[in-house]
Amino acid sequence: MREVAWQEFNKSDRIVTKRKTLKTDEAAEKFIEKICEKDNFYTILATR
């Protein structure tokens, strides 16, 4: 199991922190690529 924590801007332009658990390393990599392309993305905080 892999976990990704990231920050993004919400509709009020405030930074919110989110986390998601994924089953495989490949799924985590694809998920990170996907969220990095979003307009409201801010930063990746951690992976484990």
PQR file with spaces between the fields and no chain letter, atoms N, CA, C, O and H, PARSE charges and radii, in Angstrom:
ATOM       1  N    MET     1       0.838   -1.183    0.000 -0.4000 1.5000
ATOM       2  CA   MET     1       0.000    0.000    0.000 -0.0000 2.0000
ATOM       3  C    MET     1       0.884    1.248    0.000  0.5500 1.7000
ATOM       4  O    MET     1       1.859    1.341    0.745 -0.5500 1.4000
ATOM       5  N    ARG     2       0.525    2.177   -0.833 -0.4000 1.5000
ATOM       6  CA   ARG     2       1.230    3.462   -0.926 -0.0000 2.0000
ATOM       7  C    ARG     2       0.273    4.575   -0.536  0.5500 1.7000
ATOM       8  O    ARG     2      -0.936    4.466   -0.741 -0.5500 1.4000
ATOM       9  H    ARG     2      -0.268    2.102   -1.438  0.4000 1.0000
ATOM      10  N    GLU     3       0.812    5.635    0.022 -0.4000 1.5000
ATOM      11  CA   GLU     3      -0.005    6.775    0.414 -0.0000 2.0000
ATOM      12  C    GLU     3       0.633    8.047   -0.141  0.5500 1.7000
ATOM      13  O    GLU     3       1.854    8.207   -0.118 -0.5500 1.4000
ATOM      14  H    GLU     3       1.794    5.723    0.188  0.4000 1.0000
ATOM      15  N    VAL     4      -0.209    8.942   -0.636 -0.4000 1.5000
ATOM      16  CA   VAL     4       0.243   10.210   -1.194 -0.0000 2.0000
ATOM      17  C    VAL     4      -0.467   11.333   -0.441  0.5500 1.7000
ATOM      18  O    VAL     4      -1.683   11.290   -0.257 -0.5500 1.4000
ATOM      19  H    VAL     4      -1.200    8.812   -0.655  0.4000 1.0000
ATOM      20  N    ALA     5       0.292   12.334   -0.007 -0.4000 1.5000
ATOM      21  CA   ALA     5      -0.276   13.526    0.625 -0.0000 2.0000
ATOM      22  C    ALA     5       0.119   14.722   -0.232  0.5500 1.7000
ATOM      23  O    ALA     5       1.283   14.869   -0.603 -0.5500 1.4000
ATOM      24  H    ALA     5       1.280   12.369   -0.157  0.4000 1.0000
ATOM      25  N    TRP     6      -0.859   15.582   -0.548 -0.4000 1.5000
ATOM      26  CA   TRP     6      -0.597   16.733   -1.398 -0.0000 2.0000
ATOM      27  C    TRP     6      -1.456   17.903   -0.951  0.5500 1.7000
ATOM      28  O    TRP     6      -2.388   17.749   -0.162 -0.5500 1.4000
ATOM      29  H    TRP     6      -1.805   15.463   -0.246  0.4000 1.0000
ATOM      30  N    GLN     7      -1.120   19.081   -1.475 -0.4000 1.5000
ATOM      31  CA   GLN     7      -1.890   20.280   -1.191 -0.0000 2.0000
ATOM      32  C    GLN     7      -2.385   20.860   -2.508  0.5500 1.7000
ATOM      33  O    GLN     7      -1.707   20.807   -3.534 -0.5500 1.4000
ATOM      34  H    GLN     7      -0.363   19.206   -2.116  0.4000 1.0000
ATOM      35  N    GLU     8      -3.593   21.418   -2.443 -0.4000 1.5000
ATOM      36  CA   GLU     8      -4.161   22.087   -3.611 -0.0000 2.0000
ATOM      37  C    GLU     8      -5.031   23.241   -3.130  0.5500 1.7000
ATOM      38  O    GLU     8      -5.392   23.320   -1.955 -0.5500 1.4000
ATOM      39  H    GLU     8      -4.144   21.462   -1.610  0.4000 1.0000
ATOM      40  N    PHE     9      -5.357   24.129   -4.054 -0.4000 1.5000
ATOM      41  CA   PHE     9      -6.215   25.268   -3.737 -0.0000 2.0000
ATOM      42  C    PHE     9      -7.674   24.849   -3.889  0.5500 1.7000
ATOM      43  O    PHE     9      -8.034   24.181   -4.858 -0.5500 1.4000
ATOM      44  H    PHE     9      -5.064   24.065   -5.008  0.4000 1.0000
ATOM      45  N    ASN    10      -8.521   25.246   -2.919 -0.4000 1.5000
ATOM      46  CA   ASN    10      -9.943   24.970   -3.062 -0.0000 2.0000
ATOM      47  C    ASN    10     -10.603   26.121   -3.812  0.5500 1.7000
ATOM      48  O    ASN    10      -9.914   27.016   -4.302 -0.5500 1.4000
ATOM      49  H    ASN    10      -8.228   25.788   -2.131  0.4000 1.0000
ATOM      50  N    LYS    11     -11.924   26.106   -3.905 -0.4000 1.5000
ATOM      51  CA   LYS    11     -12.639   27.135   -4.672 -0.0000 2.0000
ATOM      52  C    LYS    11     -12.512   28.523   -4.063  0.5500 1.7000
ATOM      53  O    LYS    11     -12.701   29.522   -4.757 -0.5500 1.4000
ATOM      54  H    LYS    11     -12.483   25.379   -3.507  0.4000 1.0000
ATOM      55  N    SER    12     -12.195   28.598   -2.774 -0.4000 1.5000
ATOM      56  CA   SER    12     -11.999   29.885   -2.101 -0.0000 2.0000
ATOM      57  C    SER    12     -10.539   30.322   -2.134  0.5500 1.7000
ATOM      58  O    SER    12     -10.164   31.263   -1.433 -0.5500 1.4000
ATOM      59  H    SER    12     -12.042   27.787   -2.211  0.4000 1.0000
ATOM      60  N    ASP    13      -9.710   29.655   -2.936 -0.4000 1.5000
ATOM      61  CA   ASP    13      -8.276   29.931   -3.056 -0.0000 2.0000
ATOM      62  C    ASP    13      -7.515   29.740   -1.748  0.5500 1.7000
ATOM      63  O    ASP    13      -6.524   30.425   -1.496 -0.5500 1.4000
ATOM      64  H    ASP    13     -10.015   28.891   -3.505  0.4000 1.0000
ATOM      65  N    ARG    14      -7.979   28.812   -0.921 -0.4000 1.5000
ATOM      66  CA   ARG    14      -7.261   28.429    0.291 -0.0000 2.0000
ATOM      67  C    ARG    14      -6.575   27.100    0.040  0.5500 1.7000
ATOM      68  O    ARG    14      -7.084   26.261   -0.704 -0.5500 1.4000
ATOM      69  H    ARG    14      -8.785   28.255   -1.126  0.4000 1.0000
ATOM      70  N    ILE    15      -5.429   26.912    0.654 -0.4000 1.5000
ATOM      71  CA   ILE    15      -4.692   25.660    0.478 -0.0000 2.0000
ATOM      72  C    ILE    15      -5.290   24.609    1.403  0.5500 1.7000
ATOM      73  O    ILE    15      -5.438   24.829    2.605 -0.5500 1.4000
ATOM      74  H    ILE    15      -5.016   27.593    1.257  0.4000 1.0000
ATOM      75  N    VAL    16      -5.631   23.458    0.818 -0.4000 1.5000
ATOM      76  CA   VAL    16      -6.144   22.325    1.590 -0.0000 2.0000
ATOM      77  C    VAL    16      -5.215   21.138    1.391  0.5500 1.7000
ATOM      78  O    VAL    16      -4.619   20.976    0.326 -0.5500 1.4000
ATOM      79  H    VAL    16      -5.511   23.279   -0.159  0.4000 1.0000
ATOM      80  N    THR    17      -5.097   20.311    2.421 -0.4000 1.5000
ATOM      81  CA   THR    17      -4.241   19.129    2.369 -0.0000 2.0000
ATOM      82  C    THR    17      -5.125   17.898    2.185  0.5500 1.7000
ATOM      83  O    THR    17      -6.147   17.744    2.853 -0.5500 1.4000
ATOM      84  H    THR    17      -5.581   20.443    3.286  0.4000 1.0000
ATOM      85  N    LYS    18      -4.713   17.029    1.269 -0.4000 1.5000
ATOM      86  CA   LYS    18      -5.464   15.810    0.985 -0.0000 2.0000
ATOM      87  C    LYS    18      -4.531   14.614    1.015  0.5500 1.7000
ATOM      88  O    LYS    18      -3.322   14.750    0.825 -0.5500 1.4000
ATOM      89  H    LYS    18      -3.882   17.154    0.726  0.4000 1.0000
ATOM      90  N    ARG    19      -5.112   13.423    1.258 -0.4000 1.5000
ATOM      91  CA   ARG    19      -4.341   12.174    1.263 -0.0000 2.0000
ATOM      92  C    ARG    19      -5.117   11.112    0.516  0.5500 1.7000
ATOM      93  O    ARG    19      -6.348   11.114    0.501 -0.5500 1.4000
ATOM      94  H    ARG    19      -6.094   13.313    1.412  0.4000 1.0000
ATOM      95  N    LYS    20      -4.382   10.204   -0.102 -0.4000 1.5000
ATOM      96  CA   LYS    20      -5.016    9.086   -0.791 -0.0000 2.0000
ATOM      97  C    LYS    20      -4.120    7.865   -0.655  0.5500 1.7000
ATOM      98  O    LYS    20      -2.897    7.964   -0.760 -0.5500 1.4000
ATOM      99  H    LYS    20      -3.382   10.202   -0.090  0.4000 1.0000
ATOM     100  N    THR    21      -4.738    6.714   -0.421 -0.4000 1.5000
ATOM     101  CA   THR    21      -4.029    5.447   -0.330 -0.0000 2.0000
ATOM     102  C    THR    21      -4.250    4.673   -1.618  0.5500 1.7000
ATOM     103  O    THR    21      -5.376    4.573   -2.106 -0.5500 1.4000
ATOM     104  H    THR    21      -5.731    6.633   -0.336  0.4000 1.0000
ATOM     105  N    LEU    22      -3.167    4.121   -2.171 -0.4000 1.5000
ATOM     106  CA   LEU    22      -3.226    3.357   -3.412 -0.0000 2.0000
ATOM     107  C    LEU    22      -2.589    1.998   -3.188  0.5500 1.7000
ATOM     108  O    LEU    22      -1.756    1.832   -2.297 -0.5500 1.4000
ATOM     109  H    LEU    22      -2.253    4.201   -1.775  0.4000 1.0000
ATOM     110  N    LYS    23      -2.988    1.017   -4.010 -0.4000 1.5000
ATOM     111  CA   LYS    23      -2.535   -0.361   -3.788 -0.0000 2.0000
ATOM     112  C    LYS    23      -1.138   -0.649   -4.312  0.5500 1.7000
ATOM     113  O    LYS    23      -0.416   -1.445   -3.712 -0.5500 1.4000
ATOM     114  H    LYS    23      -3.664    1.152   -4.734  0.4000 1.0000
ATOM     115  N    THR    24      -0.726   -0.011   -5.436 -0.4000 1.5000
ATOM     116  CA   THR    24       0.565   -0.342   -6.044 -0.0000 2.0000
ATOM     117  C    THR    24       1.397    0.902   -6.283  0.5500 1.7000
ATOM     118  O    THR    24       0.886    2.022   -6.261 -0.5500 1.4000
ATOM     119  H    THR    24      -1.313    0.637   -5.924  0.4000 1.0000
ATOM     120  N    ASP    25       2.692    0.692   -6.514 -0.4000 1.5000
ATOM     121  CA   ASP    25       3.589    1.800   -6.853 -0.0000 2.0000
ATOM     122  C    ASP    25       3.197    2.431   -8.182  0.5500 1.7000
ATOM     123  O    ASP    25       3.247    3.652   -8.330 -0.5500 1.4000
ATOM     124  H    ASP    25       3.107   -0.217   -6.532  0.4000 1.0000
ATOM     125  N    GLU    26       2.804    1.597   -9.155 -0.4000 1.5000
ATOM     126  CA   GLU    26       2.415    2.116  -10.468 -0.0000 2.0000
ATOM     127  C    GLU    26       1.182    3.009  -10.359  0.5500 1.7000
ATOM     128  O    GLU    26       1.107    4.058  -10.999 -0.5500 1.4000
ATOM     129  H    GLU    26       2.764    0.605   -9.035  0.4000 1.0000
ATOM     130  N    ALA    27       0.223    2.588   -9.549 -0.4000 1.5000
ATOM     131  CA   ALA    27      -0.990    3.385   -9.362 -0.0000 2.0000
ATOM     132  C    ALA    27      -0.651    4.718   -8.700  0.5500 1.7000
ATOM     133  O    ALA    27      -1.225    5.749   -9.052 -0.5500 1.4000
ATOM     134  H    ALA    27       0.284    1.736   -9.029  0.4000 1.0000
ATOM     135  N    ALA    28       0.270    4.703   -7.753 -0.4000 1.5000
ATOM     136  CA   ALA    28       0.677    5.938   -7.076 -0.0000 2.0000
ATOM     137  C    ALA    28       1.362    6.888   -8.053  0.5500 1.7000
ATOM     138  O    ALA    28       1.101    8.091   -8.032 -0.5500 1.4000
ATOM     139  H    ALA    28       0.736    3.866   -7.468  0.4000 1.0000
ATOM     140  N    GLU    29       2.230    6.364   -8.904 -0.4000 1.5000
ATOM     141  CA   GLU    29       2.918    7.203   -9.887 -0.0000 2.0000
ATOM     142  C    GLU    29       1.933    7.832  -10.861  0.5500 1.7000
ATOM     143  O    GLU    29       2.035    9.021  -11.164 -0.5500 1.4000
ATOM     144  H    GLU    29       2.443    5.387   -8.921  0.4000 1.0000
ATOM     145  N    LYS    30       0.987    7.051  -11.351 -0.4000 1.5000
ATOM     146  CA   LYS    30      -0.025    7.586  -12.277 -0.0000 2.0000
ATOM     147  C    LYS    30      -0.884    8.637  -11.590  0.5500 1.7000
ATOM     148  O    LYS    30      -1.227    9.652  -12.195 -0.5500 1.4000
ATOM     149  H    LYS    30       0.904    6.086  -11.105  0.4000 1.0000
ATOM     150  N    PHE    31      -1.233    8.401  -10.334 -0.4000 1.5000
ATOM     151  CA   PHE    31      -2.053    9.351   -9.591 -0.0000 2.0000
ATOM     152  C    PHE    31      -1.312   10.670   -9.397  0.5500 1.7000
ATOM     153  O    PHE    31      -1.895   11.742   -9.554 -0.5500 1.4000
ATOM     154  H    PHE    31      -0.955    7.576   -9.842  0.4000 1.0000
ATOM     155  N    ILE    32      -0.032   10.591   -9.056 -0.4000 1.5000
ATOM     156  CA   ILE    32       0.765   11.805   -8.869 -0.0000 2.0000
ATOM     157  C    ILE    32       0.849   12.598  -10.167  0.5500 1.7000
ATOM     158  O    ILE    32       0.707   13.821  -10.151 -0.5500 1.4000
ATOM     159  H    ILE    32       0.442    9.720   -8.928  0.4000 1.0000
ATOM     160  N    GLU    33       1.077   11.922  -11.289 -0.4000 1.5000
ATOM     161  CA   GLU    33       1.109   12.612  -12.580 -0.0000 2.0000
ATOM     162  C    GLU    33      -0.225   13.304  -12.859  0.5500 1.7000
ATOM     163  O    GLU    33      -0.259   14.428  -13.358 -0.5500 1.4000
ATOM     164  H    GLU    33       1.192   10.929  -11.302  0.4000 1.0000
ATOM     165  N    LYS    34      -1.306   12.628  -12.535 -0.4000 1.5000
ATOM     166  CA   LYS    34      -2.643   13.161  -12.793 -0.0000 2.0000
ATOM     167  C    LYS    34      -2.914   14.419  -11.966  0.5500 1.7000
ATOM     168  O    LYS    34      -3.404   15.412  -12.503 -0.5500 1.4000
ATOM     169  H    LYS    34      -1.279   11.714  -12.129  0.4000 1.0000
ATOM     170  N    ILE    35      -2.602   14.389  -10.666 -0.4000 1.5000
ATOM     171  CA   ILE    35      -2.904   15.560   -9.837 -0.0000 2.0000
ATOM     172  C    ILE    35      -1.961   16.724  -10.128  0.5500 1.7000
ATOM     173  O    ILE    35      -2.332   17.881   -9.928 -0.5500 1.4000
ATOM     174  H    ILE    35      -2.204   13.582  -10.230  0.4000 1.0000
ATOM     175  N    CYS    36      -0.746   16.435  -10.596 -0.4000 1.5000
ATOM     176  CA   CYS    36       0.194   17.506  -10.917 -0.0000 2.0000
ATOM     177  C    CYS    36      -0.272   18.324  -12.115  0.5500 1.7000
ATOM     178  O    CYS    36       0.130   19.478  -12.265 -0.5500 1.4000
ATOM     179  H    CYS    36      -0.444   15.495  -10.757  0.4000 1.0000
ATOM     180  N    GLU    37      -1.096   17.757  -12.952 -0.4000 1.5000
ATOM     181  CA   GLU    37      -1.599   18.449  -14.137 -0.0000 2.0000
ATOM     182  C    GLU    37      -2.804   19.332  -13.840  0.5500 1.7000
ATOM     183  O    GLU    37      -3.202   20.134  -14.684 -0.5500 1.4000
ATOM     184  H    GLU    37      -1.423   16.819  -12.830  0.4000 1.0000
ATOM     185  N    LYS    38      -3.386   19.197  -12.658 -0.4000 1.5000
ATOM     186  CA   LYS    38      -4.571   19.986  -12.307 -0.0000 2.0000
ATOM     187  C    LYS    38      -4.189   21.460  -12.124  0.5500 1.7000
ATOM     188  O    LYS    38      -3.081   21.779  -11.694 -0.5500 1.4000
ATOM     189  H    LYS    38      -3.063   18.546  -11.972  0.4000 1.0000
ATOM     190  N    ASP    39      -5.125   22.342  -12.459 -0.4000 1.5000
ATOM     191  CA   ASP    39      -4.890   23.781  -12.328 -0.0000 2.0000
ATOM     192  C    ASP    39      -4.775   24.229  -10.874  0.5500 1.7000
ATOM     193  O    ASP    39      -4.083   25.206  -10.586 -0.5500 1.4000
ATOM     194  H    ASP    39      -6.025   22.082  -12.809  0.4000 1.0000
ATOM     195  N    ASN    40      -5.436   23.538   -9.961 -0.4000 1.5000
ATOM     196  CA   ASN    40      -5.435   23.965   -8.563 -0.0000 2.0000
ATOM     197  C    ASN    40      -4.374   23.247   -7.721  0.5500 1.7000
ATOM     198  O    ASN    40      -4.367   23.389   -6.498 -0.5500 1.4000
ATOM     199  H    ASN    40      -5.998   22.744  -10.195  0.4000 1.0000
ATOM     200  N    PHE    41      -3.487   22.487   -8.346 -0.4000 1.5000
ATOM     201  CA   PHE    41      -2.433   21.763   -7.634 -0.0000 2.0000
ATOM     202  C    PHE    41      -1.408   22.734   -7.056  0.5500 1.7000
ATOM     203  O    PHE    41      -1.058   23.730   -7.689 -0.5500 1.4000
ATOM     204  H    PHE    41      -3.492   22.372   -9.340  0.4000 1.0000
ATOM     205  N    TYR    42      -0.920   22.427   -5.818 -0.4000 1.5000
ATOM     206  CA   TYR    42       0.106   23.259   -5.187 -0.0000 2.0000
ATOM     207  C    TYR    42       1.407   22.484   -5.002  0.5500 1.7000
ATOM     208  O    TYR    42       2.427   22.874   -5.571 -0.5500 1.4000
ATOM     209  H    TYR    42      -1.205   21.617   -5.305  0.4000 1.0000
ATOM     210  N    THR    43       1.407   21.393   -4.220 -0.4000 1.5000
ATOM     211  CA   THR    43       2.635   20.648   -3.979 -0.0000 2.0000
ATOM     212  C    THR    43       2.340   19.240   -3.451  0.5500 1.7000
ATOM     213  O    THR    43       1.278   18.977   -2.886 -0.5500 1.4000
ATOM     214  H    THR    43       0.579   21.076   -3.758  0.4000 1.0000
ATOM     215  N    ILE    44       3.311   18.347   -3.653 -0.4000 1.5000
ATOM     216  CA   ILE    44       3.283   17.019   -3.039 -0.0000 2.0000
ATOM     217  C    ILE    44       3.982   17.149   -1.688  0.5500 1.7000
ATOM     218  O    ILE    44       5.114   17.627   -1.617 -0.5500 1.4000
ATOM     219  H    ILE    44       4.174   18.560   -4.112  0.4000 1.0000
ATOM     220  N    LEU    45       3.321   16.730   -0.630 -0.4000 1.5000
ATOM     221  CA   LEU    45       3.924   16.819    0.698 -0.0000 2.0000
ATOM     222  C    LEU    45       4.744   15.577    1.030  0.5500 1.7000
ATOM     223  O    LEU    45       5.865   15.689    1.527 -0.5500 1.4000
ATOM     224  H    LEU    45       2.401   16.342   -0.688  0.4000 1.0000
ATOM     225  N    ALA    46       4.184   14.377    0.754 -0.4000 1.5000
ATOM     226  CA   ALA    46       4.890   13.155    1.132 -0.0000 2.0000
ATOM     227  C    ALA    46       4.305   11.951    0.412  0.5500 1.7000
ATOM     228  O    ALA    46       3.153   11.953   -0.024 -0.5500 1.4000
ATOM     229  H    ALA    46       3.273   14.287    0.350  0.4000 1.0000
ATOM     230  N    THR    47       5.138   10.922    0.303 -0.4000 1.5000
ATOM     231  CA   THR    47       4.685    9.626   -0.165 -0.0000 2.0000
ATOM     232  C    THR    47       5.287    8.585    0.768  0.5500 1.7000
ATOM     233  O    THR    47       6.355    8.793    1.344 -0.5500 1.4000
ATOM     234  H    THR    47       6.073   10.920    0.657  0.4000 1.0000
ATOM     235  N    ARG    48       4.601    7.479    0.909 -0.4000 1.5000
ATOM     236  CA   ARG    48       5.162    6.375    1.702 -0.0000 2.0000
ATOM     237  C    ARG    48       4.556    5.080    1.246  0.5500 1.7000
ATOM     238  O    ARG    48       4.887    4.022    1.780 -0.5500 1.4000
ATOM     239  H    ARG    48       3.734    7.310    0.441  0.4000 1.0000
